[in-house]
Amino acid sequence: VVRKRSVRPLAPETVERLRQNMSPRDAALVSVLAYAGLRPAEALALTWGHVRERTILVEQSASYGEIKSTKTRSTRSVRMLAPLKHDLAEHRIREGRPLPERFVFPAHDGRPWDDDDWNNWRGRVFQPAVKKVGLSDVRPYDLRHSFVSLLIAEGRSIVDVARQAGHSATMALDTYGHVFDELDGAEKVNAEEAIWK
C-alpha cells in the first residue's frame, strides 16, 4: 500500500520568509511555484511568451533538460496574482528584458534545467532557506499547494481550483478535500491581499 503524502500548504508569510533568504532570481522562481501553482517542471519550461498580462500559459514542462508536454498533456492558463506579476516584471528587467522565446529561468547555458541543475538548486538554495526559516521536510513541489489553498480561501469552486491546478475535479477533491473542509464557512480571503500583507 502506497501512502500519499498529505498536502501541507505554506502560508504566504512563510513563503515570503523563504524568499527573503534567496537571491532575487531564486525568489522569483519560488513566487511562480507558490503563487501560480506550477509544477517545478512546468516553471522551468516557462518562456517569457507564456507570461501574459493577466495569466500564465502552461503548455510544456522540462524533463532531463528537454522540453516535453505537461504531466496531463494539456494546456491551461493560470491567473496571475498581482504580487507574482510584480516579481516577474522585476525579474525580467534584471534579465535584460529577454525575448518571448527565452526561458524565464534558464540554465547557465540558456537551455532548460536538467536534473543536475534542479538537484543542485534544491540542495544549495531551497533546502538552506527552508532550514533558515525553521522548517523541515518541505519540498519545492509543496509550494504548489500554497497557491491552491489561496484559491480555496478565496471561495473558488472545486472546478475552478482544479482547472488552475491542472487537475481533474475528482483529483483536486481527492488531494485538497481536507483543505476545502478546513476552510468551509471561514471568512473569504483575497489571495493578493494575503500575499501583500
N, CA, C and O of each residue as an XYZ file, in Angstrom:
788
protein
N       0.845     -1.185      0.000
C       0.000      0.000      0.000
C       0.891      1.249      0.000
O       1.744      1.419      0.871
N       0.678      2.101     -0.978
C       1.436      3.348     -1.075
C       0.669      4.433     -0.336
O      -0.491      4.707     -0.645
N       1.317      5.045      0.635
C       0.677      6.127      1.374
C       1.007      7.441      0.692
O       2.167      7.762      0.434
N      -0.055      8.194      0.405
C       0.144      9.501     -0.206
C       0.572     10.496      0.855
O       0.053     10.492      1.971
N       1.502     11.332      0.507
C       1.937     12.400      1.410
C       0.810     13.426      1.517
O       0.275     13.863      0.498
N       0.452     13.808      2.716
C      -0.640     14.764      2.867
C      -0.175     16.156      2.436
O       0.997     16.508      2.568
N      -1.105     16.921      1.930
C      -0.839     18.261      1.435
C      -0.726     19.219      2.614
O      -1.625     19.310      3.450
N       0.403     19.933      2.662
C       0.612     20.922      3.729
C       1.002     22.248      3.089
O       2.183     22.520      2.876
N      -0.002     23.075      2.783
C       0.303     24.357      2.134
C       1.086     25.274      3.069
O       0.877     25.267      4.282
N       1.981     26.056      2.495
C       2.703     27.070      3.268
C       1.936     28.379      3.164
O       1.491     28.762      2.081
N       1.785     29.056      4.279
C       1.108     30.354      4.297
C       1.984     31.377      3.577
O       3.203     31.217      3.524
N       1.370     32.434      3.019
C       2.160     33.465      2.336
C       3.302     34.033      3.195
O       4.377     34.332      2.675
N       3.071     34.183      4.513
C       4.144     34.708      5.382
C       5.371     33.790      5.332
O       6.509     34.260      5.303
N       5.125     32.483      5.321
C       6.222     31.509      5.283
C       6.917     31.545      3.926
O       8.145     31.501      3.850
N       6.132     31.625      2.861
C       6.703     31.711      1.512
C       7.589     32.956      1.415
O       8.691     32.895      0.870
N       7.113     34.070      1.938
C       7.891     35.311      1.877
C       9.170     35.218      2.711
O      10.200     35.768      2.321
N       9.115     34.534      3.847
C      10.328     34.347      4.652
C      11.342     33.498      3.877
O      12.541     33.772      3.919
N      10.869     32.484      3.183
C      11.757     31.668      2.332
C      12.398     32.552      1.266
O      13.608     32.498      1.049
N      11.579     33.364      0.605
C      12.061     34.215     -0.492
C      13.105     35.218     -0.005
O      14.031     35.552     -0.745
N      12.968     35.700      1.230
C      13.930     36.673      1.775
C      15.317     36.073      1.957
O      16.302     36.803      2.072
N      15.398     34.751      1.985
C      16.676     34.061      2.171
C      17.256     33.558      0.858
O      18.037     32.607      0.844
N      16.874     34.197     -0.250
C      17.320     33.766     -1.579
C      17.695     34.972     -2.429
O      17.338     36.108     -2.119
N      18.424     34.699     -3.510
C      18.710     35.743     -4.492
C      17.388     36.137     -5.155
O      16.426     35.370     -5.108
N      17.326     37.321     -5.772
C      16.078     37.732     -6.442
C      15.600     36.725     -7.494
O      14.397     36.497     -7.625
N      16.523     36.126     -8.239
C      16.124     35.148     -9.264
C      15.483     33.915     -8.636
O      14.445     33.442     -9.100
N      16.105     33.398     -7.582
C      15.564     32.212     -6.905
C      14.241     32.537     -6.224
O      13.326     31.714     -6.197
N      14.149     33.748     -5.675
C      12.903     34.180     -5.038
C      11.781     34.275     -6.073
O      10.629     33.964     -5.769
N      12.114     34.704     -7.298
C      11.108     34.774     -8.371
C      10.629     33.378     -8.747
O       9.443     33.189     -9.015
N      11.529     32.397     -8.772
C      11.135     31.012     -9.054
C      10.187     30.507     -7.964
O       9.186     29.856     -8.266
N      10.495     30.799     -6.715
C       9.620     30.393     -5.612
C       8.249     31.060     -5.757
O       7.229     30.436     -5.466
N       8.215     32.317     -6.202
C       6.940     33.012     -6.450
C       6.096     32.270     -7.484
O       4.891     32.095     -7.301
N       6.733     31.835     -8.569
C       5.999     31.119     -9.620
C       5.430     29.809     -9.072
O       4.296     29.443     -9.385
N       6.206     29.113     -8.266
C       5.740     27.844     -7.699
C       4.609     28.074     -6.691
O       3.609     27.357     -6.701
N       4.772     29.074     -5.822
C       3.824     29.283     -4.722
C       2.606     30.114     -5.098
O       1.534     29.932     -4.521
N       2.756     31.029     -6.062
C       1.669     31.960     -6.357
C       1.028     31.739     -7.723
O       0.096     32.454     -8.094
N       1.522     30.749     -8.478
C       0.853     30.338     -9.718
C       0.571     28.839     -9.688
O      -0.154     28.323    -10.538
N       1.146     28.140     -8.706
C       0.859     26.723     -8.539
C       1.430     25.825     -9.617
O       0.952     24.708     -9.817
N       2.458     26.309    -10.320
C       3.045     25.468    -11.358
C       3.835     24.326    -10.732
O       4.440     24.480     -9.671
N       3.820     23.187    -11.398
C       4.712     22.098    -11.013
C       6.127     22.574    -11.336
O       6.306     23.347    -12.277
N       7.141     22.131    -10.579
C       8.503     22.599    -10.874
C       8.904     22.428    -12.342
O       9.514     23.329    -12.919
N       8.573     21.298    -12.947
C       8.940     21.058    -14.350
C       8.254     22.048    -15.285
O       8.805     22.404    -16.327
N       7.046     22.497    -14.915
C       6.332     23.491    -15.722
C       6.985     24.866    -15.576
O       7.130     25.597    -16.556
N       7.376     25.212    -14.350
C       8.020     26.508    -14.106
C       9.333     26.610    -14.870
O       9.669     27.673    -15.392
N      10.071     25.518    -14.939
C      11.376     25.534    -15.598
C      11.264     25.553    -17.124
O      12.243     25.840    -17.814
N      10.070     25.248    -17.656
C       9.847     25.276    -19.105
C       9.168     26.566    -19.545
O       8.908     26.761    -20.732
N       8.884     27.438    -18.600
C       8.189     28.690    -18.876
C       9.058     29.625    -19.709
O      10.225     29.847    -19.388
N       8.489     30.167    -20.770
C       9.197     31.200    -21.540
C       8.505     32.533    -21.255
O       7.399     32.570    -20.715
N       9.171     33.619    -21.626
C       8.563     34.939    -21.404
C       7.298     35.114    -22.232
O       6.425     35.900    -21.863
N       7.185     34.398    -23.341
C       5.959     34.443    -24.142
C       4.763     33.832    -23.436
O       3.619     34.145    -23.768
N       5.017     32.961    -22.464
C       3.932     32.353    -21.688
C       3.403     33.290    -20.603
O       2.305     33.093    -20.081
N       4.194     34.312    -20.269
C       3.804     35.261    -19.219
C       3.014     36.373    -19.890
O       3.567     37.200    -20.615
N       1.718     36.377    -19.636
C       0.846     37.341    -20.301
C       0.445     38.451    -19.346
O       0.978     38.552    -18.241
N      -0.474     39.267    -19.766
C      -0.885     40.414    -18.934
C      -1.555     39.962    -17.637
O      -1.215     40.453    -16.560
N      -2.514     39.020    -17.736
C      -3.267     38.605    -16.541
C      -3.174     37.119    -16.248
O      -3.692     36.654    -15.233
N      -2.519     36.369    -17.126
C      -2.424     34.919    -16.935
C      -1.033     34.413    -17.324
O      -0.248     35.102    -17.975
N      -0.772     33.190    -16.900
C       0.417     32.463    -17.349
C      -0.094     31.253    -18.116
O      -0.921     30.490    -17.616
N       0.403     31.086    -19.329
C       0.016     29.939    -20.151
C       0.954     28.777    -19.828
O       2.174     28.906    -19.921
N       0.370     27.649    -19.450
C       1.159     26.465    -19.101
C       0.897     25.412    -20.164
O      -0.188     24.834    -20.233
N       1.921     25.168    -21.005
C       1.709     24.208    -22.093
C       2.870     23.239    -22.288
O       2.841     22.408    -23.196
N       3.900     23.343    -21.434
C       5.036     22.436    -21.568
C       5.728     22.272    -20.221
O       5.471     23.008    -19.268
N       6.614     21.281    -20.176
C       7.397     21.063    -18.963
C       8.818     20.669    -19.361
O       9.070     20.242    -20.488
N       9.730     20.821    -18.416
C      11.130     20.464    -18.652
C      11.416     19.155    -17.943
O      11.070     18.977    -16.775
N      12.045     18.249    -18.656
C      12.399     16.954    -18.081
C      13.745     16.524    -18.657
O      13.905     16.412    -19.872
N      14.707     16.284    -17.772
C      16.060     15.877    -18.194
C      16.658     16.862    -19.196
O      17.366     16.457    -20.118
N      16.378     18.146    -19.020
C      16.937     19.166    -19.905
C      16.239     19.301    -21.243
O      16.701     20.045    -22.109
N      15.124     18.589    -21.428
C      14.357     18.638    -22.679
C      12.970     19.195    -22.410
O      12.449     19.067    -21.302
N      12.368     19.816    -23.424
C      11.008     20.336    -23.300
C      10.029     19.265    -23.766
O      10.161     18.704    -24.854
N       9.044     18.999    -22.913
C       8.033     17.984    -23.203
C       6.655     18.573    -22.918
O       6.537     19.734    -22.524
N       5.614     17.767    -23.118
C       4.267     18.238    -22.786
C       4.097     18.228    -21.258
O       4.937     17.688    -20.539
N       3.021     18.821    -20.781
C       2.766     18.854    -19.340
C       2.431     17.444    -18.850
O       2.192     16.538    -19.648
N       2.419     17.278    -17.546
C       2.121     15.976    -16.931
C       0.787     15.424    -17.439
O       0.659     14.225    -17.686
N      -0.202     16.305    -17.592
C      -1.529     15.863    -18.029
C      -1.714     15.970    -19.542
O      -2.799     15.705    -20.060
N      -0.637     16.363    -20.253
C      -0.662     16.535    -21.707
C      -1.723     17.539    -22.160
O      -2.273     17.419    -23.255
N      -2.004     18.520    -21.317
C      -2.987     19.535    -21.686
C      -2.428     20.922    -21.390
O      -1.465     21.076    -20.639
N      -3.046     21.916    -21.990
C      -2.654     23.310    -21.807
C      -3.651     23.957    -20.859
O      -4.845     23.662    -20.908
N      -3.161     24.836    -19.998
C      -4.067     25.580    -19.129
C      -3.523     26.990    -18.941
O      -2.344     27.249    -19.180
N      -4.386     27.885    -18.516
C      -3.908     29.205    -18.146
C      -4.199     29.399    -16.664
O      -5.229     28.971    -16.143
N      -3.263     30.054    -16.014
C      -3.350     30.272    -14.573
C      -3.434     31.773    -14.329
O      -2.696     32.551    -14.934
N      -4.314     32.164    -13.460
C      -4.468     33.576    -13.093
C      -3.152     34.089    -12.507
O      -2.538     33.435    -11.664
N      -2.732     35.258    -12.963
C      -1.506     35.833    -12.425
C      -1.859     36.822    -11.321
O      -2.413     37.891    -11.577
N      -1.533     36.450    -10.102
C      -1.774     37.318     -8.956
C      -0.835     38.520     -9.033
O       0.296     38.397     -9.503
N      -1.296     39.668     -8.577
C      -0.519     40.916     -8.672
C       0.882     40.814     -8.058
O       1.829     41.316     -8.663
N       1.061     40.186     -6.884
C       2.423     40.095     -6.340
C       3.370     39.294     -7.251
O       4.548     39.627     -7.375
N       2.851     38.251     -7.876
C       3.671     37.466     -8.800
C       3.997     38.285    -10.049
O       5.122     38.248    -10.546
N       3.014     39.017    -10.549
C       3.237     39.863    -11.721
C       4.365     40.860    -11.435
O       5.228     41.097    -12.281
N       4.343     41.430    -10.249
C       5.377     42.375     -9.806
C       6.754     41.690     -9.772
O       7.733     42.229    -10.289
N       6.821     40.501     -9.159
C       8.091     39.765     -9.065
C       8.643     39.430    -10.449
O       9.840     39.573    -10.698
N       7.760     38.984    -11.351
C       8.212     38.611    -12.698
C       8.644     39.844    -13.502
O       9.591     39.769    -14.286
N       7.965     40.964    -13.314
C       8.361     42.192    -14.019
C       9.762     42.617    -13.584
O      10.585     42.995    -14.418
N      10.031     42.555    -12.287
C      11.368     42.910    -11.791
C      12.422     41.919    -12.283
O      13.532     42.308    -12.646
N      12.060     40.626    -12.292
C      12.978     39.587    -12.771
C      13.309     39.813    -14.248
O      14.456     39.655    -14.666
N      12.305     40.180    -15.022
C      12.513     40.400    -16.459
C      13.469     41.567    -16.699
O      14.326     41.501    -17.580
N      13.321     42.623    -15.919
C      14.233     43.774    -16.040
C      15.661     43.343    -15.677
O      16.612     43.690    -16.378
N      15.809     42.590    -14.582
C      17.144     42.111    -14.160
C      17.785     41.247    -15.242
O      19.004     41.251    -15.411
N      16.949     40.505    -15.975
C      17.451     39.606    -17.022
C      17.709     40.342    -18.342
O      18.125     39.718    -19.318
N      17.470     41.648    -18.386
C      17.730     42.415    -19.601
C      16.603     42.365    -20.613
O      16.844     42.459    -21.817
N      15.376     42.217    -20.139
C      14.180     42.156    -20.989
C      14.345     41.150    -22.136
O      14.356     41.539    -23.303
N      14.474     39.863    -21.806
C      14.683     38.843    -22.845
C      13.497     38.701    -23.808
O      12.371     39.089    -23.498
N      13.782     38.146    -24.961
C      12.770     37.906    -25.990
C      11.743     36.874    -25.509
O      12.026     36.087    -24.606
N      10.547     36.881    -26.119
C       9.473     35.983    -25.680
C       9.838     34.492    -25.697
O       9.314     33.719    -24.895
N      10.728     34.087    -26.604
C      11.055     32.649    -26.693
C      12.082     32.208    -25.644
O      12.344     31.013    -25.510
N      12.662     33.146    -24.906
C      13.673     32.801    -23.884
C      12.993     32.246    -22.636
O      11.872     32.620    -22.294
N      13.700     31.350    -21.975
C      13.168     30.786    -20.732
C      13.204     31.825    -19.617
O      14.127     32.635    -19.530
N      12.190     31.785    -18.773
C      12.128     32.707    -17.632
C      13.235     32.352    -16.637
O      13.837     33.237    -16.029
N      13.501     31.043    -16.476
C      14.551     30.572    -15.565
C      15.480     29.620    -16.322
O      15.431     28.407    -16.114
N      16.327     30.171    -17.202
C      17.198     29.294    -17.994
C      18.346     28.737    -17.156
O      18.728     29.307    -16.134
N      18.879     27.619    -17.610
C      20.127     27.102    -17.034
C      21.246     28.057    -17.470
O      21.014     28.948    -18.286
N      22.439     27.875    -16.936
C      23.579     28.765    -17.242
C      23.866     28.860    -18.736
O      24.421     29.861    -19.191
N      23.496     27.827    -19.515
C      23.758     27.834    -20.959
C      22.536     28.287    -21.769
O      22.537     28.197    -22.996
N      21.485     28.779    -21.073
C      20.291     29.261    -21.761
C      19.261     28.190    -22.058
O      18.149     28.490    -22.492
N      19.636     26.930    -21.820
C      18.724     25.808    -22.082
C      17.872     25.526    -20.841
O      18.077     26.145    -19.796
N      16.913     24.588    -20.950
C      16.150     24.209    -19.759
C      17.048     23.486    -18.748
O      18.031     22.848    -19.124
N      16.706     23.592    -17.494
C      17.469     22.894    -16.449
C      17.410     21.398    -16.681
O      16.392     20.871    -17.131
N      18.506     20.711    -16.371
C      18.468     19.249    -16.358
C      18.358     18.805    -14.892
O      18.271     19.643    -13.994
N      18.360     17.515    -14.659
C      18.174     17.013    -13.294
C      19.281     17.467    -12.346
O      19.027     17.722    -11.168
N      20.512     17.569    -12.860
C      21.614     18.042    -12.001
C      21.383     19.490    -11.569
O      21.593     19.838    -10.407
N      20.946     20.335    -12.516
C      20.650     21.730    -12.181
C      19.584     21.802    -11.089
O      19.720     22.548    -10.119
N      18.513     21.008    -11.264
C      17.403     21.016    -10.305
C      17.863     20.512     -8.930
O      17.570     21.129     -7.906
N      18.575     19.401     -8.921
C      19.041     18.848     -7.639
C      20.016     19.791     -6.940
O      19.986     19.918     -5.716
N      20.876     20.451     -7.707
C      21.783     21.447     -7.123
C      20.997     22.594     -6.517
O      21.310     23.044     -5.415
N      19.969     23.077     -7.227
C      19.163     24.186     -6.717
C      18.451     23.784     -5.420
O      18.421     24.533     -4.444
N      17.888     22.594     -5.448
C      17.194     22.123     -4.230
C      18.151     22.036     -3.049
O      17.814     22.449     -1.939
N      19.345     21.497     -3.288
C      20.306     21.293     -2.206
C      21.038     22.544     -1.756
O      21.328     22.712     -0.572
N      21.338     23.430     -2.713
C      22.163     24.604     -2.382
C      21.368     25.873     -2.113
O      21.865     26.787     -1.455
N      20.138     25.938     -2.614
C      19.347     27.159     -2.461
C      18.092     26.906     -1.619
O      17.864     27.562     -0.603
N      17.291     25.946     -2.063
C      15.982     25.763     -1.429
C      16.088     25.210     -0.003
O      15.533     25.790      0.931
N      16.795     24.097      0.162
C      16.871     23.484      1.494
C      17.532     24.381      2.538
O      17.043     24.433      3.667
N      18.625     25.093      2.219
C      19.178     26.028      3.205
C      18.174     27.106      3.623
O      18.123     27.481      4.794
N      17.379     27.606      2.676
C      16.357     28.608      3.013
C      15.289     27.998      3.917
O      14.828     28.634      4.865
N      14.900     26.760      3.616
C      13.907     26.048      4.438
C      14.416     25.923      5.874
O      13.687     26.193      6.828
N      15.679     25.511      6.012
C      16.263     25.369      7.357
C      16.349     26.705      8.076
O      16.072     26.804      9.272
N      16.741     27.740      7.322
C      16.926     29.068      7.911
C      15.635     29.619      8.521
O      15.675     30.331      9.524
N      14.491     29.289      7.913
C      13.220     29.778      8.453
C      12.600     28.801      9.450
O      11.465     28.986      9.891
N      13.364     27.752      9.801
C      12.924     26.839     10.851
C      11.943     25.763     10.414
O      11.183     25.243     11.231
N      11.958     25.430      9.138
C      11.082     24.375      8.640
C      11.894     23.116      8.366
O      13.124     23.148      8.331
N      11.194     22.024      8.174
C      11.858     20.787      7.741
C      10.869     20.020      6.871
O       9.663     20.261      6.916
N      11.390     19.112      6.096
C      10.551     18.246      5.269
C       9.637     19.033      4.326
O       8.478     18.667      4.131
N      10.162     20.114      3.743
C       9.411     20.893      2.754
C      10.124     20.747      1.417
O      11.333     20.955      1.316
N       9.355     20.387      0.393
C       9.906     20.241     -0.955
C       9.430     21.400     -1.827
O       8.388     21.991     -1.539
N      10.163     21.738     -2.880
C       9.680     22.792     -3.787
C       8.269     22.499     -4.299
O       7.471     23.420     -4.477
N       7.960     21.229     -4.536
C       6.629     20.860     -5.046
C       5.530     21.289     -4.073
O       4.412     21.590     -4.493
N       5.843     21.316     -2.781
C       4.851     21.695     -1.774
C       4.357     23.131     -1.963
O       3.258     23.471     -1.524
N       5.164     23.973     -2.612
C       4.770     25.363     -2.836
C       3.518     25.446     -3.710
O       2.720     26.374     -3.582
N       3.358     24.470     -4.595
C       2.182     24.406     -5.462
C       0.894     24.388     -4.632
O      -0.116     24.980     -5.012
N       0.953     23.704     -3.508
C      -0.224     23.593     -2.643
C      -0.586     24.935     -2.013
O      -1.739     25.166     -1.648
N       0.405     25.818     -1.887
C       0.141     27.146     -1.320
C      -0.814     27.917     -2.226
O      -1.756     28.549     -1.748
N      -0.568     27.862     -3.531
C      -1.436     28.551     -4.488
C      -2.851     27.986     -4.424
O      -3.823     28.739     -4.381
N      -2.963     26.670     -4.419
C      -4.283     26.041     -4.390
C      -5.031     26.430     -3.114
O      -6.230     26.703     -3.158
N      -4.334     26.456     -1.986
C      -5.020     26.816     -0.738
C      -5.447     28.288     -0.751
O      -6.465     28.641     -0.156
N      -4.662     29.163     -1.438
C      -5.072     30.559     -1.586
C      -6.381     30.657     -2.388
O      -7.265     31.442     -2.047
N      -6.496     29.855     -3.452
C      -7.724     29.850     -4.252
C      -8.902     29.353     -3.428
O      -9.996     29.914     -3.499
N      -8.679     28.307     -2.652
C      -9.752     27.746     -1.821
C     -10.191     28.775     -0.775
O     -11.384     28.926     -0.515
N      -9.230     29.481     -0.178
C      -9.539     30.501      0.835
C     -10.345     31.658      0.230
O     -11.087     32.338      0.939
N     -10.196     31.878     -1.086
C     -10.983     32.913     -1.766
C     -12.422     32.470     -2.006
O     -13.278     33.274     -2.374
N     -12.679     31.169     -1.791
C     -14.026     30.644     -2.024
C     -14.235     30.144     -3.437
O     -15.374     30.004     -3.884
N     -13.138     29.869     -4.155
C     -13.243     29.359     -5.528
C     -13.871     27.962     -5.525
O     -13.722     27.206     -4.565
N     -14.567     27.636     -6.598
C     -15.199     26.320     -6.719
C     -14.142     25.250     -6.978
O     -13.029     25.551     -7.409
N     -14.501     24.022     -6.713
C     -13.589     22.899     -6.952
C     -13.231     22.826     -8.436
O     -12.111     22.454     -8.784
N     -14.165     23.173     -9.303
C     -13.907     23.125    -10.747
C     -12.855     24.172    -11.129
O     -11.944     23.879    -11.902
N     -12.978     25.384    -10.593
C     -12.011     26.445    -10.884
C     -10.639     26.090    -10.316
O      -9.619     26.265    -10.983
N     -10.623     25.592     -9.082
C      -9.358     25.199     -8.457
C      -8.684     24.109     -9.282
O      -7.481     24.172     -9.537
N      -9.452     23.117     -9.696
C      -8.908     22.004    -10.489
C      -8.344     22.507    -11.813
O      -7.262     22.091    -12.229
N      -9.064     23.389    -12.466
C      -8.619     23.918    -13.764
C      -7.305     24.674    -13.624
O      -6.393     24.490    -14.431
N      -7.204     25.521    -12.607
C      -5.980     26.303    -12.397
C      -4.797     25.406    -12.030
O      -3.659     25.682    -12.410
N      -5.075     24.329    -11.286
C      -4.002     23.437    -10.843
C      -3.624     22.398    -11.901
O      -2.597     21.730    -11.782
N      -4.455     22.267    -12.930
C      -4.167     21.266    -13.952
C      -4.545     19.867    -13.503
O      -3.870     18.890    -13.827
N      -5.644     19.784    -12.743
C      -6.173     18.508    -12.240
C      -7.576     18.297    -12.794
O      -8.194     19.223    -13.318
N      -8.069     17.077    -12.673
C      -9.498     16.850    -12.853
C     -10.151     17.259    -11.531
O      -9.477     17.320    -10.502
N     -11.457     17.540    -11.552
C     -12.157     17.921    -10.316
C     -12.053     16.810     -9.280
O     -11.896     17.084     -8.090
N     -12.141     15.551     -9.727
C     -12.052     14.408     -8.807
C     -10.685     14.361     -8.141
O     -10.581     14.155     -6.931
N      -9.646     14.552     -8.928
C      -8.279     14.540     -8.402
C      -8.072     15.702     -7.413
O      -7.467     15.525     -6.356
N      -8.577     16.879     -7.769
C      -8.439     18.046     -6.888
C      -9.149     17.799     -5.571
O      -8.628     18.139     -4.509
N     -10.334     17.212     -5.630
C     -11.089     16.931     -4.404
C     -10.371     15.887     -3.566
O     -10.326     15.987     -2.340
N      -9.812     14.886     -4.228
C      -9.070     13.839     -3.527
C      -7.838     14.428     -2.831
O      -7.526     14.069     -1.695
N      -7.144     15.336     -3.527
C      -5.913     15.916     -2.995
C      -6.173     17.019     -1.974
O      -5.478     17.107     -0.962
N      -7.180     17.867     -2.238
C      -7.392     19.068     -1.422
C      -8.692     19.069     -0.631
O      -9.059     20.091     -0.050
N      -9.394     17.940     -0.599
C     -10.673     17.872      0.114
C     -10.566     18.352      1.553
O     -11.440     19.070      2.039
N      -9.491     17.955      2.238
C      -9.344     18.359      3.653
C      -9.138     19.869      3.785
O      -9.525     20.455      4.796
N      -8.526     20.512      2.767
C      -8.340     21.968      2.807
C      -9.697     22.652      2.602
O     -10.010     23.636      3.273
N     -10.508     22.114      1.657
C     -11.869     22.643      1.470
C     -12.657     22.509      2.772
O     -13.339     23.445      3.189
N     -12.560     21.334      3.416
C     -13.288     21.104      4.676
C     -12.856     22.095      5.752
O     -13.691     22.663      6.456
N     -11.549     22.298      5.872
C     -11.000     23.192      6.897
C     -11.489     24.629      6.696
O     -11.776     25.330      7.666
N     -11.582     25.063      5.443
C     -11.938     26.452      5.152
C     -13.434     26.657      4.904
O     -13.872     27.778      4.647
N     -14.216     25.579      4.980
C     -15.656     25.666      4.764
C     -16.283     26.579      5.818
O     -16.148     26.335      7.017
N     -16.959     27.616      5.372
C     -17.610     28.537      6.302
C     -16.690     29.621      6.840
O     -17.148     30.540      7.519
N     -15.396     29.525      6.545
C     -14.455     30.550      7.011
C     -14.641     31.818      6.184
O     -15.171     31.779      5.074
N     -14.205     32.924      6.734
C     -14.278     34.193      6.010
C     -13.401     34.107      4.760
O     -12.279     33.603      4.814
N     -13.917     34.601      3.645
C     -13.162     34.575      2.391
C     -11.990     35.548      2.482
O     -12.117     36.646      3.024
N     -10.846     35.124      1.941
C      -9.637     35.937      1.986
C      -9.135     36.142      0.562
O      -8.927     35.172     -0.166
N      -8.939     37.394      0.160
C      -8.416     37.687     -1.171
C      -6.943     37.263     -1.219
O      -6.140     37.672     -0.381
N      -6.607     36.442     -2.209
C      -5.243     35.883     -2.319
C      -4.191     36.983     -2.418
O      -3.162     36.915     -1.745
N      -4.437     37.991     -3.247
C      -3.445     39.051     -3.430
C      -3.224     39.830     -2.141
O      -2.090     40.167     -1.800
N      -4.315     40.116     -1.422
C      -4.180     40.828     -0.145
C      -3.408     39.988      0.869
O      -2.594     40.511      1.631
N      -3.671     38.681      0.872
C      -2.968     37.792      1.817
C      -1.465     37.803      1.551
O      -0.668     37.784      2.489
N      -1.079     37.834      0.284
C       0.354     37.847     -0.057
C       0.969     39.209      0.259
O       2.044     39.280      0.856
N       0.289     40.298     -0.140
C       0.841     41.630      0.117
C       1.055     41.851      1.607
O       2.044     42.453      2.025
N       0.099     41.349      2.409
C       0.200     41.515      3.860
C       1.423     40.820      4.401
O       1.670     40.855      5.607
